[in-house]
Amino acid sequence: MELRSQCPDYIHRLKLEYEELMKEADLLERHHGGLAKMTTHVWNSHIPAGGCYCRYQLINTCVLDSLLYVLRSAHSKHKCIQELFRCDRTMSAIMIFLYAEKYDQAKVLWLIQLNLLSENCRFFMSEEVDVWSEVEDHLPVFNDMVLARHHYDEGRQSPDISESLYHNTLSVFECYGDVKILGLNCTDFCLILVHVNGRMGTAPQSHITDVYGRTYELEFLLLSDNTEPINHMVGCSETVAGWVLYDDNPEKTPMNEFNMENADFLDHLVIHLSGYVNTSKSHQGGGNGGHLQEYVPFGVPEEGSQVGTSPFNMPTRSSSPTRPVKLKKD
């Protein structure tokens, strides 16, 4: 924070760099004929550790790399996530960079956005940017997409909770951690983020159903690997072939099959973030072999569905506006 106070042009410089990155993303999208055509062949490609873009050298990026990997995977599979991210200027550009395999640009844009959103951002954009972090350091990127939230440690007194949203959806997730509902409007929930932060020692629920019969399917996890000599984050995503564990450690195989049922979530892997996608609405896969799921209107329970959760070892119960980035004043 002292460094920032000594650099009066810091925010102005970041705003200019932000706009340059947005222009670059726009050119990439135009070159490839649209984002939809970019999702067909790199949706599961490895995101390498670190990064170097212009003046910036990025180090200790495992949390950010894992988060970008699981978000790209979810985006490639689910139409509702594509629509959600398309309406956020920054996230849309980040997806373009990821599909174009411009990983350094995606990471730098993410970090610049965090700086522009909050003067308390821990990542100072200097020649060497240390991205050593916790999951919560990155969650402000989603602020413009959050419809409602619940803070695990504060109970029902958390701000900005709509009573109806709480009873209908937040309440079925609150026992797992801090909850954020992301969507386009109050009746169009797309993605549920649960900041578990080590509060669970067992496998998460594979499906969670709210009181309206809307089903939310576990899509990804961010996990810390306790077998590493230092704290290290990995990402876990569901693919057509099963669950895959992503690791940006260059000394390890970047992607491995992952057995969710037999994983040790107590001593080996600690859950920090889980992402659930609303699969009760249009669910169309991209070019990665994703499947189609019938559209189910909100408020209409799926046939045979029940309110509650389904663990992994049980059968499952049954052109958009662009949001401008919020910038701090100079």
Order of alpha helices (4+ residues) and beta strands (2+ residues): alpha-alpha-beta-beta-alpha-alpha-alpha-alpha-beta-beta-alpha-beta-beta-beta-beta-beta-beta-beta-beta-beta
